[in-house]
Amino acid sequence: MDWFLGSGASDAHVKTYLEQGKVYHLSHDGRIVGVSILDGPTIDVMMVDPDHHRRGLGRVLLRHAESTLFAHHAAIRLESFAGNTAANAFYEACGWSPGRRLEAEGPAKVEYTKHRRMD
């Protein structure tokens, strides 16, 4: 994650999606503390300020993303850096299933999927 944030690519990435209206955020005391970007059936980015971890904000952001995407897709996905063990444990605790490992430029990623419940 530090590689992505430090590369400057994250700023350009967020700007592109912001212009398309696909960026959602959580704020606290007038400060943005969490961001998600949704693209098709994919949670493209999901980040919570480390100073606000372990307060339930990630679950709020993730549930919003899931409900938004499940309104249009039966199966949704996200990618997480393979080395981001805390985030990966969080996704798995929230019912996401790890899948294939994705090798590309930069750090390796893992694809996670989740299917809409049919009640």
N, CA, C and O of each residue as an XYZ file, in Angstrom:
476
protein
N       0.819     -1.182      0.000
C       0.000      0.000      0.000
C       0.866      1.249      0.000
O       0.566      2.210     -0.708
N       1.920      1.246      0.775
C       2.811      2.401      0.813
C       3.400      2.685     -0.559
O       3.570      3.843     -0.940
N       3.717      1.612     -1.314
C       4.253      1.775     -2.664
C       3.257      2.536     -3.532
O       3.636      3.473     -4.235
N       1.976      2.137     -3.487
C       0.942      2.769     -4.307
C       0.771      4.239     -3.917
O       0.730      5.109     -4.787
N       0.672      4.514     -2.635
C       0.477      5.889     -2.171
C       1.691      6.763     -2.461
O       1.550      7.921     -2.854
N       2.870      6.211     -2.269
C       4.088      6.978     -2.477
C       4.443      7.204     -3.930
O       5.249      8.082     -4.239
N       3.863      6.436     -4.819
C       4.206      6.546     -6.239
C       3.566      7.746     -6.921
O       3.988      8.135     -8.010
N       2.554      8.335     -6.294
C       1.812      9.415     -6.938
C       0.689      8.897     -7.809
O      -0.185      9.657     -8.225
N       0.711      7.600     -8.084
C      -0.331      6.999     -8.931
C      -1.687      7.074     -8.261
O      -2.706      7.184     -8.942
N      -1.719      7.017     -6.932
C      -3.003      7.036     -6.228
C      -3.721      8.372     -6.429
O      -4.941      8.394     -6.593
N      -2.991      9.473     -6.420
C      -3.615     10.786     -6.621
C      -4.251     10.891     -7.998
O      -5.385     11.352     -8.130
N      -3.529     10.469     -9.012
C      -4.060     10.511    -10.381
C      -5.249      9.576    -10.523
O      -6.228      9.902    -11.194
N      -5.161      8.429     -9.898
C      -6.232      7.433     -9.962
C      -7.521      7.989     -9.350
O      -8.590      7.904     -9.955
N      -7.414      8.551     -8.161
C      -8.577      9.121     -7.479
C      -9.142     10.279     -8.292
O     -10.360     10.394     -8.430
N      -8.301     11.118     -8.822
C      -8.758     12.272     -9.615
C      -9.588     11.808    -10.815
O     -10.641     12.379    -11.100
N      -9.122     10.787    -11.510
C      -9.855     10.267    -12.675
C     -11.252      9.818    -12.281
O     -12.225     10.164    -12.952
N     -11.365      9.057    -11.208
C     -12.666      8.544    -10.782
C     -13.526      9.618    -10.139
O     -14.752      9.562    -10.228
N     -12.910     10.582     -9.500
C     -13.653     11.690     -8.906
C     -14.398     12.456     -9.997
O     -15.554     12.841     -9.823
N     -13.727     12.667    -11.110
C     -14.347     13.355    -12.242
C     -15.522     12.568    -12.814
O     -16.418     13.148    -13.426
N     -15.521     11.246    -12.616
C     -16.599     10.382    -13.105
C     -17.698     10.167    -12.063
O     -18.698      9.511    -12.351
N     -17.526     10.710    -10.862
C     -18.529     10.558     -9.814
C     -18.565      9.182     -9.184
O     -19.615      8.752     -8.707
N     -17.436      8.477     -9.169
C     -17.389      7.115     -8.642
C     -16.622      7.011     -7.330
O     -16.254      5.914     -6.910
N     -16.378      8.149     -6.680
C     -15.625      8.150     -5.431
C     -16.583      8.429     -4.278
O     -17.397      9.350     -4.349
N     -16.486      7.632     -3.216
C     -17.295      7.800     -2.011
C     -16.332      8.024     -0.852
O     -15.201      7.538     -0.869
N     -16.790      8.765      0.157
C     -15.890      9.017      1.273
C     -16.635      9.019      2.601
O     -17.853      9.189      2.663
N     -15.866      8.825      3.644
C     -16.325      8.987      5.025
C     -15.557     10.160      5.599
O     -14.356     10.303      5.368
N     -16.253     10.999      6.349
C     -15.550     12.108      6.984
C     -15.836     12.123      8.480
O     -16.859     11.623      8.948
N     -14.912     12.702      9.199
C     -15.022     12.841     10.650
C     -14.417     14.194     11.013
O     -13.271     14.478     10.663
N     -15.180     15.022     11.708
C     -14.736     16.363     12.089
C     -14.253     17.165     10.875
O     -13.253     17.880     10.952
N     -14.971     17.039      9.759
C     -14.651     17.802      8.564
C     -13.449     17.305      7.779
O     -13.006     17.973      6.845
N     -12.917     16.152      8.138
C     -11.736     15.597      7.483
C     -12.090     14.259      6.855
O     -12.754     13.437      7.488
N     -11.661     14.028      5.627
C     -11.901     12.733      4.973
C     -11.017     11.692      5.641
O      -9.800     11.855      5.724
N     -11.654     10.603      6.126
C     -10.909      9.540      6.808
C     -11.015      8.208      6.088
O     -10.344      7.248      6.469
N     -11.846      8.129      5.053
C     -11.977      6.896      4.285
C     -12.458      7.201      2.879
O     -13.233      8.132      2.661
N     -11.987      6.399      1.921
C     -12.340      6.590      0.520
C     -12.555      5.230     -0.128
O     -11.821      4.276      0.132
N     -13.582      5.160     -0.983
C     -13.734      3.982     -1.841
C     -14.027      4.468     -3.252
O     -14.625      5.524     -3.459
N     -13.592      3.673     -4.210
C     -13.866      3.921     -5.620
C     -14.515      2.664     -6.161
O     -13.983      1.564     -6.014
N     -15.679      2.834     -6.794
C     -16.417      1.706     -7.359
C     -16.399      1.824     -8.872
O     -16.631      2.900     -9.423
N     -16.124      0.713     -9.539
C     -16.039      0.706    -10.999
C     -16.621     -0.610    -11.504
O     -16.019     -1.670    -11.338
N     -17.798     -0.531    -12.122
C     -18.468     -1.764    -12.565
C     -18.745     -2.627    -11.355
O     -19.262     -2.130    -10.354
N     -18.411     -3.929    -11.420
C     -18.637     -4.818    -10.275
C     -17.460     -4.840     -9.294
O     -17.337     -5.758     -8.484
N     -16.606     -3.830     -9.373
C     -15.343     -3.865     -8.642
C     -15.221     -2.730     -7.627
O     -15.525     -1.574     -7.918
N     -14.765     -3.096     -6.424
C     -14.301     -2.087     -5.480
C     -12.853     -1.845     -5.888
O     -11.961     -2.637     -5.585
N     -12.646     -0.744     -6.574
C     -11.342     -0.469     -7.166
C     -10.334     -0.001     -6.127
O      -9.162     -0.374     -6.178
N     -10.791      0.815     -5.189
C      -9.937      1.304     -4.102
C     -10.784      1.376     -2.846
O     -11.950      1.768     -2.890
N     -10.192      0.997     -1.735
C     -10.823      1.203     -0.440
C      -9.707      1.460      0.564
O      -8.848      0.608      0.788
N      -9.734      2.643      1.163
C      -8.686      3.017      2.119
C      -9.308      3.759      3.289
O     -10.229      4.559      3.118
N      -8.792      3.483      4.481
C      -9.166      4.217      5.694
C      -7.874      4.736      6.307
O      -6.884      4.011      6.404
N      -7.895      5.987      6.715
C      -6.743      6.608      7.355
C      -6.278      5.721      8.508
O      -7.083      5.367      9.369
N      -4.992      5.354      8.543
C      -4.500      4.486      9.618
C      -4.795      5.002     11.021
O      -4.943      4.208     11.949
N      -4.883      6.320     11.191
C      -5.216      6.876     12.507
C      -6.655      6.567     12.914
O      -7.029      6.772     14.069
N      -7.464      6.078     11.977
C      -8.863      5.769     12.249
C      -9.181      4.280     12.087
O     -10.348      3.895     12.024
N      -8.145      3.450     12.020
C      -8.363      2.003     11.951
C      -8.952      1.487     13.255
O      -8.818      2.110     14.308
N      -9.603      0.341     13.161
C     -10.162     -0.380     14.320
C     -11.279      0.406     15.005
O     -11.471      0.297     16.216
N     -12.021      1.205     14.215
C     -13.159      1.962     14.756
C     -14.455      1.613     14.031
O     -15.487      2.240     14.269
N     -14.407      0.612     13.145
C     -15.601      0.206     12.413
C     -15.843      0.969     11.127
O     -16.807      0.690     10.414
N     -14.984      1.928     10.818
C     -15.184      2.735      9.619
C     -14.980      1.925      8.337
O     -15.679      2.134      7.345
N     -14.026      1.008      8.365
C     -13.802      0.145      7.203
C     -15.032     -0.693      6.903
O     -15.398     -0.862      5.740
N     -15.668     -1.214      7.928
C     -16.897     -1.996      7.729
C     -18.018     -1.132      7.151
O     -18.760     -1.578      6.276
N     -18.141      0.096      7.636
C     -19.163      1.003      7.104
C     -18.907      1.263      5.626
O     -19.820      1.174      4.805
N     -17.677      1.582      5.295
C     -17.311      1.864      3.907
C     -17.504      0.633      3.023
O     -18.016      0.738      1.908
N     -17.094     -0.531      3.521
C     -17.227     -1.762      2.748
C     -18.694     -2.139      2.555
O     -19.085     -2.530      1.456
N     -19.502     -2.029      3.592
C     -20.937     -2.350      3.455
C     -21.619     -1.421      2.448
O     -22.463     -1.863      1.668
N     -21.260     -0.154      2.464
C     -21.829      0.778      1.485
C     -21.430      0.357      0.071
O     -22.268      0.334     -0.832
N     -20.168      0.029     -0.119
C     -19.697     -0.400     -1.436
C     -20.422     -1.669     -1.881
O     -20.863     -1.770     -3.026
N     -20.542     -2.631     -0.974
C     -21.226     -3.885     -1.314
C     -22.673     -3.631     -1.710
O     -23.122     -4.131     -2.741
N     -23.407     -2.870     -0.918
C     -24.820     -2.647     -1.231
C     -24.982     -1.876     -2.542
O     -25.902     -2.148     -3.313
N     -24.100     -0.925     -2.791
C     -24.151     -0.174     -4.051
C     -23.900     -1.104     -5.238
O     -24.627     -1.053     -6.230
N     -22.888     -1.943     -5.142
C     -22.561     -2.842     -6.250
C     -23.568     -3.974     -6.398
O     -23.924     -4.337     -7.519
N     -24.036     -4.543     -5.278
C     -25.007     -5.632     -5.366
C     -26.349     -5.180     -5.940
O     -27.141     -6.015     -6.377
N     -26.612     -3.901     -5.946
C     -27.841     -3.395     -6.566
C     -27.822     -3.627     -8.076
O     -28.869     -3.617     -8.725
N     -26.621     -3.836     -8.635
C     -26.486     -4.001    -10.082
C     -25.773     -5.276    -10.513
O     -25.820     -5.641    -11.688
N     -25.105     -5.968     -9.568
C     -24.288     -7.131     -9.918
C     -24.514     -8.254     -8.905
O     -24.612     -8.005     -7.704
N     -24.595     -9.486     -9.398
C     -24.761    -10.642     -8.509
C     -23.445    -11.049     -7.860
O     -23.434    -11.618     -6.769
N     -22.340    -10.758     -8.532
C     -21.012    -11.076     -8.004
C     -20.158     -9.823     -8.103
O     -20.185     -9.118     -9.112
N     -19.401     -9.551     -7.047
C     -18.540     -8.389     -7.024
C     -17.124     -8.819     -6.678
O     -16.893     -9.934     -6.211
N     -16.185     -7.917     -6.914
C     -14.780     -8.279     -6.714
C     -13.989     -7.094     -6.203
O     -14.433     -5.947     -6.261
N     -12.806     -7.402     -5.701
C     -11.815     -6.394     -5.354
C     -10.451     -7.041     -5.447
O     -10.328     -8.265     -5.445
N      -9.439     -6.216     -5.526
C      -8.064     -6.688     -5.502
C      -7.376     -6.064     -4.308
O      -7.598     -4.899     -3.979
N      -6.539     -6.855     -3.666
C      -5.797     -6.375     -2.502
C      -4.339     -6.778     -2.675
O      -4.044     -7.826     -3.249
N      -3.435     -5.951     -2.183
C      -2.030     -6.326     -2.253
C      -1.814     -7.585     -1.415
O      -2.272     -7.671     -0.276
N      -1.116     -8.552     -1.991
C      -0.899     -9.833     -1.313
C      -0.201     -9.642      0.035
O      -0.468    -10.380      0.982
N       0.676     -8.672      0.120
C       1.411     -8.438      1.356
C       0.650     -7.640      2.402
O       1.154     -7.439      3.507
N      -0.541     -7.186      2.080
C      -1.331     -6.397      3.020
C      -2.184     -7.344      3.863
O      -3.400     -7.432      3.691
N      -1.526     -8.040      4.766
C      -2.188     -9.103      5.529
C      -3.327     -8.588      6.402
O      -4.317     -9.294      6.594
N      -3.210     -7.381      6.929
C      -4.284     -6.832      7.766
C      -5.545     -6.615      6.933
O      -6.639     -6.992      7.354
N      -5.399     -6.011      5.760
C      -6.561     -5.783      4.889
C      -7.149     -7.113      4.428
O      -8.369     -7.275      4.394
N      -6.298     -8.050      4.079
C      -6.789     -9.344      3.599
C      -7.550    -10.088      4.690
O      -8.574    -10.714      4.413
N      -7.068    -10.028      5.904
C      -7.784    -10.660      7.017
C      -9.132     -9.962      7.233
O     -10.129    -10.618      7.534
N      -9.159     -8.645      7.081
C     -10.401     -7.878      7.203
C     -11.411     -8.318      6.148
O     -12.566     -8.587      6.478
N     -10.992     -8.395      4.882
C     -11.911     -8.802      3.816
C     -12.458    -10.208      4.071
O     -13.652    -10.456      3.900
N     -11.593    -11.109      4.475
C     -12.035    -12.480      4.742
C     -13.001    -12.524      5.920
O     -13.966    -13.288      5.891
N     -12.762    -11.725      6.951
C     -13.670    -11.658      8.105
C     -15.034    -11.088      7.703
O     -16.043    -11.354      8.356
N     -15.051    -10.308      6.631
C     -16.293     -9.709      6.127
C     -16.963    -10.580      5.054
O     -17.888    -10.134      4.376
N     -16.492    -11.813      4.907
C     -17.157    -12.752      4.007
C     -16.649    -12.796      2.584
O     -17.272    -13.428      1.731
N     -15.541    -12.147      2.305
C     -14.961    -12.180      0.966
C     -14.105    -13.429      0.820
O     -13.452    -13.858      1.770
N     -14.113    -14.011     -0.382
C     -13.340    -15.233     -0.656
C     -12.104    -14.901     -1.479
O     -12.205    -14.297     -2.546
N     -10.926    -15.303     -0.974
C      -9.717    -15.068     -1.761
C      -9.697    -15.996     -2.967
O     -10.192    -17.123     -2.917
N      -9.126    -15.505     -4.032
C      -9.039    -16.298     -5.258
C      -7.629    -16.292     -5.791
O      -6.661    -16.514     -5.062
N      -7.536    -16.034     -7.074
C      -6.239    -16.134     -7.741
C      -5.304    -14.988     -7.354
O      -5.726    -13.880     -7.022
N      -4.041    -15.308     -7.413
C      -2.989    -14.310     -7.182
C      -2.715    -13.636     -8.523
O      -2.563    -14.308     -9.543
N      -2.654    -12.323     -8.516
C      -2.461    -11.548     -9.731
C      -1.044    -10.996     -9.757
O      -0.638    -10.252     -8.864
N      -0.309    -11.363    -10.776
C       1.056    -10.878    -10.924
C       1.063     -9.813    -12.008
O       0.616    -10.061    -13.128
N       1.557     -8.651    -11.689
C       1.636     -7.549    -12.649
C       2.776     -6.646    -12.218
O       3.555     -6.995    -11.331
N       2.869     -5.485    -12.850
C       3.878     -4.521    -12.446
C       3.584     -4.082    -11.013
O       2.431     -3.850    -10.649
N       4.612     -3.975    -10.227
C       4.431     -3.600     -8.832
C       4.185     -4.830     -7.975
O       4.391     -5.957     -8.427
N       3.747     -4.621     -6.744
C       3.530     -5.741     -5.821
C       2.401     -6.660     -6.294
O       1.452     -6.217     -6.940
N       2.522     -7.938     -5.962
C       1.494     -8.921     -6.315
C       0.188     -8.600     -5.594
O       0.181     -8.026     -4.505
N      -0.907     -8.983     -6.228
C      -2.231     -8.766     -5.652
C      -2.983    -10.087     -5.576
O      -2.629    -11.068     -6.230
N      -4.035    -10.081     -4.756
C      -4.942    -11.215     -4.643
C      -6.334    -10.719     -5.014
O      -6.751     -9.644     -4.583
N      -7.047    -11.500     -5.809
C      -8.417    -11.148     -6.162
C      -9.366    -11.753     -5.123
O      -9.245    -12.925     -4.766
N     -10.299    -10.947     -4.652
C     -11.337    -11.403     -3.726
C     -12.683    -11.258     -4.411
O     -12.900    -10.329     -5.189
N     -13.596    -12.193     -4.113
C     -14.944    -12.116     -4.681
C     -15.969    -12.333     -3.584
O     -15.696    -12.921     -2.537
N     -17.177    -11.822     -3.877
C     -18.296    -12.012     -2.972
C     -19.554    -12.069     -3.833
O     -19.682    -11.338     -4.815
N     -20.470    -12.937     -3.454
C     -21.723    -13.111     -4.217
C     -22.911    -12.622     -3.412
O     -22.983    -12.795     -2.195
N     -23.834    -12.010     -4.121
C     -25.059    -11.513     -3.488
C     -25.813    -12.688     -2.896
O     -25.968    -13.725     -3.540
N     -26.279    -12.523     -1.674
C     -27.072    -13.566     -1.010
C     -28.438    -13.629     -1.650
O     -29.067    -12.602     -1.906
N     -28.882    -14.810     -1.900
C     -30.219    -15.016     -2.458
C     -31.118    -15.515     -1.341
O     -31.152    -16.712     -1.058
N     -31.839    -14.614     -0.712
C     -32.722    -14.992      0.411
C     -34.101    -15.369     -0.084
O     -34.971    -15.713      0.715
